[in-house]
Every structure is written in structure tokens, then in C-alpha cells.
């Protein structure tokens, strides 16, 4: 739950922690 911005911020933190490539993060955020 949370606003879209909060969800994206949380996902960015998770992705960064897991070492997901920035390109993959962008694709998931679309």
C-alpha cells in the first residue's frame, strides 16, 4: 500500500539492494 510515488521509491530501494540493472528497473516501472 501507499501512494504510487512511495511504491516506486520502495521498489527502487529493493531493486538497488538486489542489484537489479537500472534498465530492468525502468522496464518494470512502466
Long-range contacts (C-beta under 8 A, 24 or more apart in sequence): none
